[in-house]
Amino acid sequence: MDTSVKGLNKWANAHSTIWFDTLRILLGVFLIYKGAYFISNSRDFEDLIAPVSNFLGGMLTFHYIASAHIMGGIMIIFGLLTRWALIAQLPILLGAVLINFIGEMNAMNLLVATVTLALSVFYTIYGSGKHSADYYFKMQK
């Protein structure tokens, strides 16, 4: 199997179904929701990162997470530069998984963060699929 990005795209487009694209869109909607949640509940976010606040710049981290989730979610929904949008999500999602082990363990948050991380890694490898802006622009050539 060709492991280049072009080879992965060909394989993914040949094996694409509407369910993969629906799941990608739901992932994007979830990320937008979480970005808006962080903005509207900034105090909860400060409490969440309190165990590691000495290592992270609080406001810089807050703005990176909120903007990456919202803009990345929009890009993921449309399938526009999906891999790049998901690569920007990976450090956030790794941090979301790790913060459960550093701070207070919350099983539901750990499960949600782990599933979201797994989906992000999957779509980083798989790509955006046939029903996406990436595929549309590629076919315009």
Disulfide bonds with the S-S distance in Angstrom:
none
